Every structure is written in structure tokens, then in C-alpha cells.
Amino acid sequence: MKKYISQPAIILTLIIGLTGALSAAELEIGSDAPDFILPYASPDTINFDGLRLSQFQGKKYVVLAFYPADWSPGCTTQMCNFRDNFRALDELDAEIIGVSGDYVFSHQAWIEHHGIQFKLASDHQHKVARMYNSYRPKIGMNKRTVFVIDKQGKISYINMDYSAGNPQDFEALQQHLASLSKSASMQ
């Protein structure tokens, strides 16, 4: 049974709950990751109260994957690649969060259709995408970008030109997560 979590009075204001002080132009490796709250869909839930990026601090590495739109061929390739490698990424202690401007109801249907195991966040007003310099205003959609946020809440990896069809982009991401995991195990 699907579970819907909501507080209707704050649905619209939930889309943004930002604490990041840096502008998108200033984001770089080692920068504090701008925090946010976004509603999301997961395999069994639509949650309007949202997920907060900082809730993973000290617990998981976060793969923040911005993408243009549910149901498009490139985005399907990208998210299905994460789906197909979910177990390997999970073993590296990574939480995958896909972010697009689509509503949570579209996310939920897309998750069910493709068997996606992770959360897809709804940034309908693209405020979070703008914070991460991952929005293309001329077409009104997100860019395909990937960030890794380490367990201290710092940006440790940025790919501003992530290609869904380029295996080297995914391999570089996976290698970065493996190096984080290895460094953590040596401490």
C-alpha cells in the first residue's frame, strides 16, 4: 500500500528550505553543500514533508543527480544506470537522490514503471537546481549534472556535463565513491 505524507499548509513552502550561503558560481570541491528540503517520491511513498540534504550528514555519501525530465530517453538511461548499479553504490555507502522539476506523482509513476529503488525529489520551481548551477532557464529544465556530498556535508565531486550514455562518467563517479569509502575505512 502506498503511503502519502503531507502537511498541506506547507507543501508550496517546502520546496525550498535553504541554508546554503554560496551562490552557484562559487560551488567547488570542498564547498559546503547548500542544504535544501524537497518533496520526493520513493518506491513506496510520496512525501510532501520532504527530504533534507543535511539529514544524511554523518551517515551517507549523497549522489545528487540533477536531470531534465522523467520519461525522456536520456534521463531514463541515466536513472536506470543508477538503478542497475544501485547495490554497488549502496555498498559504497551512497544515497542516490535524483532531482528534476517534475512533480512527485510523475516521479512515482516513473519509479514504478522502471523499478527505481531510490528517491526522486521534485524541484518544480528549480530553486535547488539554480543553487547548484544545474538549471537551464532558456528551456526551463535542469541540466544533467552530478554532485557527491561527503559525510561532512562538503561537495567532494562535481560533473557539470554528466552524460547518461557515457560509461566513463559513471565509472568516474563510482571510482570517486570507492576512494571516499576506502579513505573512511583507513581512518
HELIX and SHEET records of a PDB file:
HELIX    1   1 PRO A    8  ILE A   10  5                                   3    
HELIX    2   2 ILE A   11  LEU A   14  1                                   4    
HELIX    3   3 ALA A   24  GLU A   26  5                                   3    
HELIX    4   4 LEU A   53  PHE A   56  5                                   4    
HELIX    5   5 PRO A   73  ASP A   84  1                                  12    
HELIX    6   6 PHE A   86  GLU A   91  1                                   6    
HELIX    7   7 VAL A  104  HIS A  114  1                                  11    
HELIX    8   8 LYS A  127  MET A  131  1                                   5    
HELIX    9   9 PRO A  167  MET A  186  1                                  20    
SHEET    1   A 8 LYS A   3  ILE A   5  0                                        
SHEET    2   A 8 THR A  45  ARG A  52  1                                        
SHEET    3   A 8 ILE A  37  SER A  42 -1                                        
SHEET    4   A 8 LYS A 119  SER A 122 -1                                        
SHEET    5   A 8 ALA A  94  SER A 100  1                                        
SHEET    6   A 8 TYR A  61  PHE A  66  1                                        
SHEET    7   A 8 THR A 145  ILE A 149 -1                                        
SHEET    8   A 8 ILE A 155  ASN A 159 -1                                        
SHEET    1   B 2 TYR A 135  ARG A 136  0                                        
SHEET    2   B 2 MET A 141  ASN A 142 -1                                        
END                                                                             
